Amino acid sequence: MRKLRKFKDVLHEDLKNPQEAKAYLEVALEAYEEDGDAEAFLMALRDVTEAQGGISKLAQRTHLNRQNLYRALSNRGNPKLDTIGVILHGLGFKLAIQSLNHYAPNHITN
């Protein structure tokens, strides 16, 4: 008989891989871009944090207060951009800007 594993356990196992974690965060950020659901992006950050050692380990890496990290990554969290940047750095990632093709500036000729 096969032993069933919980979804979160499988997810956290996958998110230990930096490439998987990066892809997961990219998808969550793209979803935020589409529907403005910041809570889903924070949940993705929480999932990656838990997979990579938890809040305590992240607090050590980032030198942020553990309680503040819990609050920032909670369902009702509303972290500042600099806090998100520090969290991403602690997880081994950084913020990046990409061009939107439909907003590319037109070449102006005189």
N, C-alpha and C positions, 0 to 999 in steps of 0.2 A: 504494500500500500504506500502510495506517495505521500510524503509529508508536505502540507501546504504551508507556504510562507506568507506573512503579511505583506501587503503592498509597500508600506513604508520601509520595511526591512530590506526588500529588494531594491527600492529606490535609493535608500541610503548606501547600500552596497555599490550600486552603479555610480553614485555621486562621489565616491571616494576617488574615482578616476578624474583627473583634472579636465580632460577633454569632454567627458560626459557632463561634468559640472558646468563647464563653459557653455556647452550647447543648451543645457537646461535653463541657465540664466538668460541666454540670448532669446530663447523662445518666450520666456516670461516677460522680458523687456519688450519684445515685439508685440505681445498680447497687450501690454500696458499702452503701447503706442496706439493700438487699434481701439481699445475700449476705455482707457483711463483707469483701469482697475489696479491701483497701486497695491492693494492688499494681496493680490496674487503674486506680484513681484516680491513683496516682503516675505510671503510664504516660501517662495523659491529660495530666497536668501537664507531663510531659516532652515530649509531642507539641506542646503549645501553646508551650512554651518554645523548642523547636527551630524551630517555624514563625515565631516572632516574634523571631528573631535569635540564638538559642542561649544556652547557659549563660553565656558570657562577657558578653554584653550584659545578661542578667538580673542577673549579679553586679554589674555597674556600676550598674544601676538600684536594686538593693536594698541595696547596700553589704555583701553577704554574701560570704564567701570562696568562690571558684569551686569549690575541692575539696569544701567542705562541701555546696554545692549539688549537685554530681555525686553525692555520697554520699546526700544526702537524697532525690534523685529516682531513685536506682538501684532495681533490682528488690528488693533487700534493705533498702532505706531504711525508716526509721521516724522521720520528722521529727516534732518537737514541733509542737503546734498553733500556737505563735507563729511558727515557721519557715514553716508552710503559709500563714499569714496574710501574712507578708512576701512570699513568693513570689507569692501571688495579687495583692497590691498591685502588685508589680513587673510583672505581666502585665496590669494594669488592671482587676482585679476585687477583690471583698471577700467575706468570709464573711457569710452571712446565716442567719437562723433563720426557719423557717416552721412554722405550726401544722399538726398532724396532726388532721384532722377527727374521727377516732375517739377522740382524747385530749382533745378540747375539754372544759373543765370544765363540769359541769352547774350550772345556776342553782340556788342554794340559797334556799329561801323559809322564812321563820320563821312 
